[in-house]
Amino acid sequence: MQDYIGAFVVGGLICVIAQVLIDKTKLTPAKILVAFVTIGTILGALGIYEKIVQIGGAGATVPLPGFGYALAKATIKEINKEGLIGVLTGGIKGAAGGITAAIFFGYIMAIIFNPKTKGQ
């Protein structure tokens, strides 16, 4: 039960921060999304986001900062394994599964639901 509560609190807090930024600043949603990924990457590289993941589980790994954290974690792992070339390959390897799943499931949904452009 604590796992669910932690995920709800952490994920909810991330969403609240995003909503406050949307409502109280002139930042566009795209800039907020980029900021969240960047913050997740920085906090992941510093080892801070790992503690958030321990508390929030999926509530921390599913939102956009979690994507940045996954990139940082994979890059650090690849650097330790392969050396300097890991800087270039780590993020790609870390994000490959998620990107592949997004493309695959997006394609399946496009087949099932026959998408249209906004003007139609």
TORSELO-477328 format. One line per 5 residues: their letters; for each residue x, y, z of C-alpha. Coordinates in nm, 2 decimals, always signed. Layout:
<rs>
a> X:Y:Z; ...
</rs>
This chain:
<rs>
mqdyi> +0.00:+0.00:+0.00; +0.29:+0.24:+0.08; +0.42:+0.19:-0.28; +0.09:+0.33:-0.42; +0.08:+0.62:-0.18
gafvv> +0.44:+0.71:-0.26; +0.38:+0.69:-0.63; +0.06:+0.90:-0.60; +0.23:+1.17:-0.38; +0.55:+1.20:-0.59
gglic> +0.37:+1.18:-0.93; +0.10:+1.42:-0.81; +0.37:+1.67:-0.68; +0.54:+1.66:-1.02; +0.21:+1.74:-1.19
viaqv> +0.13:+2.02:-0.94; +0.46:+2.18:-1.01; +0.39:+2.16:-1.39; +0.04:+2.30:-1.35; +0.17:+2.59:-1.13
lidkt> +0.43:+2.67:-1.40; +0.16:+2.67:-1.67; -0.08:+2.89:-1.47; +0.17:+3.13:-1.31; +0.44:+3.18:-1.58
kltpa> +0.45:+3.26:-1.94; +0.65:+2.94:-2.01; +0.50:+2.73:-2.29; +0.42:+2.37:-2.22; +0.70:+2.27:-2.46
kilva> +0.96:+2.47:-2.25; +0.82:+2.32:-1.93; +0.85:+1.96:-2.07; +1.21:+2.03:-2.18; +1.29:+2.18:-1.84
fvtig> +1.15:+1.87:-1.66; +1.36:+1.63:-1.87; +1.67:+1.85:-1.81; +1.60:+1.87:-1.44; +1.55:+1.49:-1.42
tilga> +1.88:+1.44:-1.61; +2.08:+1.67:-1.38; +1.92:+1.53:-1.06; +1.98:+1.18:-1.20; +2.35:+1.25:-1.27
lgiye> +2.39:+1.39:-0.92; +2.23:+1.08:-0.76; +1.94:+1.29:-0.61; +1.67:+1.15:-0.83; +1.75:+0.80:-0.72
kivqi> +1.62:+0.89:-0.37; +1.30:+1.03:-0.53; +1.25:+0.70:-0.72; +1.30:+0.50:-0.40; +1.01:+0.69:-0.25
ggaga> +0.79:+0.74:-0.55; +0.85:+0.44:-0.77; +0.65:+0.47:-1.09; +0.53:+0.81:-0.97; +0.88:+0.93:-1.02
tvplp> +0.99:+0.72:-1.32; +0.69:+0.76:-1.55; +0.67:+1.14:-1.57; +0.92:+1.34:-1.78; +1.18:+1.39:-1.51
gfgya> +1.20:+1.01:-1.50; +1.29:+1.01:-1.87; +1.58:+1.25:-1.79; +1.68:+1.03:-1.50; +1.68:+0.72:-1.72
lakat> +1.90:+0.90:-1.97; +2.15:+1.00:-1.70; +2.15:+0.66:-1.54; +2.21:+0.48:-1.87; +2.49:+0.72:-1.97
ikein> +2.67:+0.68:-1.64; +2.64:+0.30:-1.67; +2.78:+0.31:-2.02; +3.06:+0.54:-1.93; +3.17:+0.30:-1.65
kegli> +3.15:+0.01:-1.89; +3.29:+0.15:-2.22; +3.47:+0.47:-2.12; +3.43:+0.81:-2.29; +3.24:+0.66:-2.59
gvltg> +2.96:+0.59:-2.33; +2.88:+0.96:-2.33; +2.75:+0.92:-2.69; +2.60:+0.57:-2.66; +2.45:+0.56:-2.31
gikga> +2.15:+0.79:-2.36; +2.06:+0.62:-2.69; +2.07:+0.27:-2.53; +1.88:+0.40:-2.22; +1.60:+0.55:-2.43
aggit> +1.57:+0.29:-2.70; +1.31:+0.07:-2.54; +1.08:+0.36:-2.45; +1.11:+0.52:-2.79; +1.05:+0.19:-2.97
aaiff> +0.74:+0.12:-2.76; +0.61:+0.47:-2.83; +0.65:+0.43:-3.20; +0.51:+0.07:-3.20; +0.20:+0.15:-2.99
gyima> +0.14:+0.48:-3.18; +0.14:+0.29:-3.50; -0.10:+0.03:-3.37; -0.34:+0.30:-3.24; -0.32:+0.47:-3.58
iifnp> -0.42:+0.15:-3.75; -0.71:+0.09:-3.51; -0.85:+0.44:-3.48; -0.79:+0.60:-3.82; -0.64:+0.93:-3.72
ktkgq> -0.74:+1.26:-3.88; -0.57:+1.60:-3.88; -0.73:+1.87:-3.66; -0.90:+2.05:-3.96; -1.10:+1.74:-4.06
</rs>
